[in-house]
Amino acid sequence: MSKLMIIGCGGVASVAVHKCCQNSEVFEEIMIASRTVSKCDALKEKLAPTTKTKITTAQVDADNVEELTALIKSYNPDAVLNVALPYQDLTIMDACLAAGVHYIDTANYEAENTEDPQWRTAYEERCKRLGFTAYFDYSWQWAYKERFEKAGLTALLGTGFDPGVTSVFTAYALKHYFDEIHTIDILDCNGGDHGYPFATNFNPEINLREVSAPGSYWENGKWVEIPAMSIKREYNFEGVGEKDMYLLHHEEIEALAKNIPGVKRIRFFMTFGQSYLTHMKCLENVGMLSTTPVEFNGQKIVPIQFLKELLPDPASLGPRTVGKTNIGCIFTGVKDGKEKSIYIYNICDHQECYKEVESQAISYTTGVPAMIGSMLVVSGLWNKPGVFTTDEFDPDPYMEALNRWGLPWVVEENPVLVP
Ligand code: NDP
């Protein structure tokens, strides 16, 4: 019995909204508020006849704290789910504090303008101090800890699949299978085929910035950074088959390194086909991935934003994507003095997702955990004042909810390890 405001109306938001509407017992009312209100209205029109959840819509610029605070106060929700872009994380957190409501998101803060001098000074200091150069990190949002504590509000960060479910898998492995976890390999495999030579499965700007950055992993208490795509492994994924995967920097490594006692190494791998990598390298080489505005015909344009306009909208990939994803974590460690290893993963079928919510599996595997995280916060099960990632709560209700809401998982003992 709660009221949720959902900010953003893209691929992930659409799945989160569908799932909230399937879960009317918890989400009695939702508001879809985004930059382009016509998208919110279209989604409302489609879902309203199928659900008991009362849906309202609103236009909002989530970069504008005052405007957003006024909207939150007038709607008076129990929590705000941010499924806009990571650029809006801080302004939405500010508005939640001002309005006195809980905050939930699926990706950590990233600056839209990486040339901003103030941001750059802080970024360069952080690169030196921590040793990784990705544009996104948790420091900005962790800095809100005291303010959320004092306000008695919960901020749940990163409740998508990765980050999100992967950190819940880690908390679950630690609770039920290990006394100490020593290594974590997070494997994100997308065996889907959309038939385009090149397209991204979620927001192209965020996606391309993430995968073109240098890779890094955590080992023996520090970060090791490597050139982008320079560590490659092969793995035979259940439900998908043999795939090439590459080591990337990924945000949950930062949280898990802080929160999992005794962990010695954490790596993140994502599968890519050769066509994707060749296209990305070419676009990067000609400057199309740049976030720095250039002057064109008397107008300032940001190359990566222009590229986004040319690429297929990720939300349109649903009907044409076939195949499966397999995302999970391989853990090694000790239990009762003995060494052991397990693999916890979920397999998700693109076409099954499309049949259910008219989205491909990448939006699905993010939108479902976004609904589950919101459900646990508004129902009080995952509720403590401060700023937390998903590994910092009891994993059991989340794991049960994954099975119930469309992302069943498997625990495999003694899996093939990644060299
Ligand atoms: P989309 O680009 O499809 O959707 C973003 C939505 O946010 C759009 O509706 C957009 O509006 C809206 N928006 C953007 N800026 C503003 C603003 N200033 N005010 C209000 N609304 C705004 O992105 P996705 O759905 O693919 O991704 C959503 C989030 O999910 C991202 O943060 C992404 O990083 C995260 N993600 C997390 C994953 C995980 O596993 N943890 C995996 C995949 C994604 P408009 O319609 O006008 O463009």
Residues whose N, C-alpha, C, O or C-beta is under 5 A from the ligand:
A	BS01	NDP	G8 C9 G10 G11 V12 A13 S34 R35 T36 V60 D61 A62 D63 V83 A84 L85 P86 T106 A107 G160 F161 D162 P163 F202 N203 I206 T366
